[in-house]
Amino acid sequence: MKRHRSEEFAPLMLVMSGQKENRLVKSLRDMAEALILAWPSDDGEEYMIAVKTCLDALYGDVSVKDARAALVRAAEEAGILVIGVIH
């Protein structure tokens, strides 16, 4: 199984209303944790696609770039502000 390294993931900040802190996502693991532990709603179509794409990326079946794009679409669907982070 091909594992993706975290430096392949362009970091971003998720600004989630109702939470004390914003969530920095800088790896596929961070993405999975955000989707599963912190997401405000788990019934959106883009949310479901993002979860599947994240898992596929962890297994090396899709690119990290595609997983990140799926996360951004899911955030837009959920009304979560996404800020690109320069590293």
Protein Blocks (a to p, Z undefined) as FASTA:
>chain_A
ZZddfklpccdddddehiabdcddfbfklmmmmmmmmpcbfkbfklmmmmmmmmmmmnop
acfklmmmmmmmmmmmnopacddddZZ
